[in-house]
Amino acid sequence: MPDRLAVVGDLVEDVVVWTDSPVERGTDTPARVFRSRGGSAANVAVAAAGLLPTRFLGCVGDDALGDGLVRELAAAAVDVRAQRRGRTGTVVVLVDADGERTFLPDRAAAADLGPVPPEDLDGVGLLHVPAYGLLGGRTAGSVRDLLDLAGRLGIDVSLDASSWAVLRTIGVEAFRALVAQVRPVVLLANADEARELDLRRRPLTGTTVVLKDGASPTVVVHADGGVLEVPVEPVAHVRDSTGAGDAFAAGWLSARMDGLDDRARVLRAHALARQVLASPGAGASFAATQENP
């Protein structure tokens, strides 16, 4: 039985900027600057790789930076199927004192993924697609083709709404139409993304929706309309929420593939998400996390 998680999308460098005061326009603002691996798809792959066989599909620059990022994923036990061309993308991540982040992305090669060989889905039981991979460039077309292939092969698909700005760029109606066409087993979204998709007034049918809202309970809306709420364990201090949603996705998806129920899936997702909240960016080293964290 296929037991591998495949994640398709971006692998980039994050330049993470921590500030303790508001950015002063036109002058200096003291900061600490860190560099780490980034890209939503790559973050999910690394967080999941300690829990189940995981494959990353994407495009990264044919340069020294890309070499290092590919080595980092491989060292985390990710099966890396990376196309190499152009220059590696960079995202500047501005993180304020409350841990909230603002992204300035230059995707570069990450937006230039060509056709994915069908054999890259061999042994895959679940294909996960962050919405960043649908933004544009060659990658968007290649990801849609891969979704079509997964459908023909009977491979389950999951989607992450990723960002309200990304949804607005793709087009809310276009994204909702994609969900209706693909019928993912789960759509992951935070409160802002849920508002952008108007999920309260226009709920999706045929797909389980997992709604995250920071410290508020996580809400699972089942395809049949049933609702489960799971409280979030308090975290003393959140310094950087970058990658928390990706770690959450890895926890949820790995628990689903392990056959756990929805409550156990959310608990594992919460446990993985907590591991990135004190470190710069999404570059945390993930400890093995079971269904009873």
N, C-alpha and C positions, 0 to 999 in steps of 0.2 A: 504494500500500500504506500503511495507517495507520502513522504513525511518531511519534505523540505519546504522551508519558507523562502520565497524569492521576493526581493524588493527591488523595484526599478525606479531610477531617478538620479538625483544629484549627488556628486561627491566633489566637495570644494574645500578650500581653506577658510576657516573663520578667523577674522581678526577681531578679537573681543575687547571692547573698551569699557572698563568699569569707571564710573564717575561717582563721586559722593556728593556732588552738588549739581544744580542745573547747568547745562552747557551755556557758556557766555558767548553770544554771537559776536564775531569780529575781534575776539581777543583770546586769552589763554584760559583753559579750564583744566586743573590738575586731574590726572587719570592714571590708571594702571592698564597696561596693554598686554594681551595674551594671544598666542596663536594656537589653534587647535583644528582638528578635523571637523568638517561640517558637511552640510547637505542632509536634508531630511531623510532621504532613502538610506544613505550611508549610516546615519545615526541609528535608525531602526535596526539595520543589519547588525551593527556592532552590539547593540543592547540585547538582541535576540540570540546572537551566536553562542552564548554560553548556556543556552537553554535547549536549543534544537538545531539541526543542520540548517544553515542559512546561506543563501546565495545573493550577491549584489550584482545588479545589471545596470550599467551606466556608461558614461563617457567622461574621461578626464584628460587633461592636457598631456601631450607628449613632451614632458619637461621634468626637471629634477623635483619640483614640488609634487607633480603627479606621481612620480616614482615613490616618494615618501608616503603619500596618502594611500597608495595601493598596498605598500608594505605594511602600513599600520592596520588596514583592514584584514590582511592575510594573517598578521600576528594575533588578531583577535578571533581567529578561527573562522573567518568569513571566506566562503568560496567566491573569489572575485572574478567576474567576467566583465572586464572593463575594456571598452574601446579606447584607443589612445590617439588623439589628434589635437592640434592647436595648443592653446595655453589653458592652464588650470584656472578655474574660476575662484573668485574671492568674495566673501560676504563680510562687510564691516558690521559688527553687532554692537550697538550702543546700549549699555545696561545701566540703568539709573540705580540709586541707592535702595529702592524698593524691590529690585530684581526684575523690573519690567524691561523689555528689550525692544529696540527699534532696529530694523534690518536695512542695510544698503547693499543690495546684491549686484554682483557682476558675474553672471553664471558662466560666461565664456564657453569652454568645451562641454560643460554640463548640458547646454542647450543644443548640442550637435550630435546626439546619439542617432546612429544610423539603424537600419533594420537589425533586429535581434534574431540570431539564428534560432530556429525552432528547438534545437537540442538544448538550448539554455533553459528550457522548461522541463527537461527530463527529470523525473523524480520529484517534481514540485507538486505539493498538495494545496498550496495557497499562494497567490500572487498579490502583493501589497503595493498600492500605487498612491503616493502622496500627490496632491493636486499640483504641486510645483512642477511635476513632470509633464503637465498638460498645458503649461504656460505658452509655449511657442517654440520657434526654431524647429529643426528636424526632430528633436526629442518628442515633441507633442504628437507628431504623426506616427513615430515609431512606437510610442507607448500605446496609442489607440490601436495600432495593428497588433500589438502584443496582447491587449485586452481581448480583441476579437479571436486571436489564436487560443487564448486561455479558455474562452467560451466554447470554442469548437472541441477542445480537448477535455472539457468537463472539469477544469481546474477552478476551484473557488477563488473569488476576487474580493479584496477589501480595499476601501478608499479612505483617505484622510483629507478632510477639507482644507487643511494646512494654514490658510490665512484668509481673512475677509478681503484683503486687497487682491490676493491671487484670484479669489472667486469673482471679484468684480471685473478683473482683467479678462478672465476666461469667459465671463458672462454667466450670471446666475441661472438663467433659463437654459443655457447650453450645458451647464454642469448638472442641473436637475434632469435634463434629457439624457445625459450620459448615465446617470444613476439608474434611470428607468430602463435604459437599454441594457446595461451591464448586469443589473440586479446584484450588487455586491452583497456578501453575507453580512457585512457590517460597514457602516459609515461612521468614522470618528470625527467629532467636531467640538470646538469649544463654544462658549456662550456667544462670542462675537460672530463666529462663523454660522452658528445656528440662526442668529438674527438675520444675517445677510441672506441666508437661504430661505428665510421665512418659514422655518420648520414648525413653529407653534401654530400658525394659521393654515399651513399647507404641509401637513406631515407626509413623509414618504411612505409608500406602500411596498411591501415585499422585501424590505431591508431592515435589519436591526440597526438602530441609531444609538451611539454611545455619546452622551453629552457631558463634557467636562467644564467645570466652572471654578477653577482655583480651589479655594478651601471649602467651597460649598459641596454638598453631596454630588457624586457622579450619578447620572440618571441613564438607565438603559431602557430604551423604548423598543420593545420587541416588534417583530413584523406583524404579529397578531394583535398589537395594540396594548399588550400588557406592559406594565412599568415596574422597574426595580430601582430603588435608590440605595446607594452605598455611601455612608459617611466617609469623609477624608480624614485620616489621622492627622492631628495638628503637627505642624512643622515649626520649630522655634524661630528659625530665621531663614528667609529665602533671599540669597544674595544674587542668584542668576537663574532665571527660569528657562534659559536657552536649552533646547533639547528635551525638556521635560515631557512635552507632548509626544515626541518620538519614542522616548523610553516607555511612556504609557502604552503606545501602540505595540511595542515589542512585547510588553508584558501581557497585554490582552490577547494578541494573536498567538503567542507561544502557548498560553494557557488553553486557548480554544483548540489548538492542535493536539494538546495533551488530553483533551476530552473533559476538561473541568467545566463546572457550571458557571453561570454568569457572575455570581458573587465572587467566586474564587478567581475568575478572570480579572475582575476589577481590583481585587486585593493585590494580586500579583502586579498589575499595572501601576497601582499606587506605589508599591514597594520599589519598583524600578525607577519611577519618576522621582521619588525622594532622593535617589542616589546622585542626581545631577544638580540639585538645587543649591549646593554650596560651592561648586567648582566652576571655573570659567568655561563658558561654552558647553558643548555636549561631549567633551572629551573624558568623561569619567570612566574609570575601570569598574565594570559591573561585577558585583559578587553574585554567585548563584542564588536565585530567588525561587522559592517553592510556593505552593498555593497557600501556605499558612505562614506568611512572612512575619 
